């Protein structure tokens, strides 16, 4: 297998460049020259307080450099990708913190042999320099029923320790107090990971082979394989498996969790899950825990300690009392710590009822008027015309769209026919247009449904029972067309339904100056304009709508939307001619 592609400049420089990118992007951070050490840029604020130092291999970003800031780490030291940092850099970091006036330095170390040795060596050297140093080992992995002599691995629970120790240090607690408190809290932290893919260090092949459709339970964060492999299941099932394993009473690594306990949950993206998947897993984790009677007090969800591009997730649980939550909620300026809510997740009503829109006049409240039969006749004619033209419109649409223009218009026609069967047509044209807008929006679908609904909604305000002469209808049509242009973004000439509609509306606006009895002639002229506008779309290049993505030379037929508009206007005209 080839090494997986990475967006880097070189394998050798990627760690230093990544650290530089982190520090350049944040005013609160600086780099220690000659070392892969990220420091708080306000070291003077450490005077008299305990400083916190953590670190480890790179490839776990945003850990650990992203957790440097007031209220969390004072410094973080990075090794190469998945490699423990060298003792000389750890010592340099400790001495910088000591020189800034820190009263002591606490090292927070994940339980890996290399990290223990290198941080331990640096701690011994620092003591010889007269620095008060202590070390906390984080070993909260719940994967192994019977951990080996090396003990449990340190995973994402480490950042809970950064947070709580950081809040205590900020408050002025002593080194011994912090160590004592954190050691107690660590007994109630557990983590377990699951992954759908391995990861690959820059320039290397994937860390292990995972067949498609399989997932691995209990991975570390360095691409080391887990404890068992199974078929990929649903998010709910995966979360249940993980939590069952973490709390298995027969395991020496179990996290004791009983109903009534409160927990902080961290849903940690191991690198390559989409945010959407992480949110689905988060929902599942909260529901699973609440189903066991556990109170979910806080939730972190996102990328906190990754394994490069591993497509997996780890869950970390921390049993929490009020004091733990107080420290967890304390403010921090560390750039990677999320902006969390400090409200208990469980027991909160998280659904807001929608505001009922002020109801349109009830359908049965519509009263008929002198215009009712005229409008009913016109609508019936429009519907039968659109149903007749269904195949023709679909065929035109297949040339330049998705081939369903006839179907969407037919769906609207059927919905209107059904409505006409059961309702009186109100004498108020504005009410009728509003009803039609609602029907079209609900039943027609697609962008044409939205456009027609916009047209009808905008037009509805311009005609009433009292105000229903030809001029009012013309201004209503004009308002509808303007709304289509404003929200749809198309103009006449873009090869859309507007190429039939706009010329017709321009013609209709002439009714205000038409001689008495000349209104029908204006309408006839408008219908002719719509037909010739639709026909002329043969020669237009589409500049809006779906057809605009298709090569112009393939589009030789008229635009189906324009043809439909011309047909609708002709149907209205014919129905009026019949009725007068």
Secondary structure, DSSP 4 states (H G I P E B T S, - for coil): -PPPP-S-S-TTTHHHHHHHHHHHT-TTEEEPTTSSEEEETTGGGGTTSEEEEEEEEESSTTTTGGGBSTTSBSEEEEEEETSPPPHHHHHHHHHHHHHTT-SEEEEEEES-HHHHHHHHHHHHHHHHTT--EEEEEE--B---SS--TT-PPP-TTHHHHHHHHHHHHHHT--HHHHHHHHHHHHTTEEEEEEESS----TTS--SS---TTEEEES--SSS---SEEEE---HHHHHHHHHHHHT-TT-TTPPP--TT-EEEEEEEE-BSS-HHHHHHHHHHHHHHHHHTT-EEEEEEEE-SS--TTB-EEEEEEEE--HHHHHHHHS----TTS-----S-STT-----PPPPPPPPPPGGG----TTHHHHHHHHHHHHHHHHHTHHHHHHHHHHHS-S-HHHHHHHHHHHHHHHHHHSPPPS-HHHHHHHHHHHHHHHT-HHHHHHHHHHHHHHHTT--SSS-SHHHHHHHHHHHHHHHHHHH---TTSSSTHHHHHHHHHHHGGGGGPPTT-HHHHHHHHHHHHHHHHHHGGGPPP-SSGGGGS-GGG--SPPHHHHHHHHHHHHHHHHHHHH-
